[in-house]
Amino acid sequence: MQELTNLKQNPKARRDYSERDIELSGKPEENPLNKELSPHPVHIRITLGSAGSIQLVLIIRYFEQIKCATAWPQLSISNNTNHQGDTNFVQHLLRHLFANDLGNEIPIPGIQYDNKDLTPEECIQYLESKDFGKSYCCLQIICSIPTVNSSMLYKHELNLNKSMRETIARITRRWNSWLNLSQQIRGLTNKDIDLYALKENVYPAALSCSLVQWTAITLEEFLAQNSDVLNIYPDDKGITYNSYRAVIVRGSAKMFHSNTE
């Protein structure tokens, strides 16, 4: 802004600016999307979780050109705990927070008419490549931005107190559930299973099996072993799957079992 002001007030500065443009004309052209889809310099940072432990950090940015907000989730880990695979999963944490809200569209009315040089698909691809995140409908609602989804349903929430509380509560519940689930999975992987914490014995007295191994496997390995049982695709309705193989021994018998979550 200061540079533009100087150009208007100082003719010499205007000439210098033109000469600089000539010098830069021989350089490779910059991606025009860098200018068209530059975020507002002020962003919102929301942190969920206790200090000193693993935390969820949401970076919310607003883009004036397309008039929408995006959220980029991150993990903040204060110790050296192994969280392999967690970074990939956290990017899908906000999916299905509300029905059919996958973040795969720009839910702004008239987006295809206001920006004739930009298609919604180009915007989505660029935002993801720059780690700006996705433009979820629920995010626009808590920012009081009018939305229209793929079903052409228009919504403009004015009660920000109610919508903000509800959305943050849903994110918090899902985050806590994910923390508990990931802790259980790491316990299985490290064979650290505390059965004495149960208030009652839910296992039959004759049960004498032992878990020998619990390892993470790829989706391709899971499908190869269970092709006749379950058919899963990585992008099926925006659902993310993690696959595991368990080796269970009972006496001289050994059983291999594959599972997804």
GIJO-V849090 format. One record per helix or strand. SS is the DSSP state (2 for helix, 1 for strand). FROM is the first residue (numbers start at 1). TO is the last residue. If there is no record, write none. Layout:
<<SS;FROM;TO> <SS;FROM;TO>>
This chain:
<<2;2;9> <2;11;24> <2;33;36> <1;44;48> <1;55;63> <1;68;76> <2;86;90> <2;111;114> <2;120;129> <1;134;134> <2;137;142> <1;147;148> <1;154;155> <2;160;189> <1;210;217> <2;219;225> <2;236;238> <1;243;250> <1;253;260>>
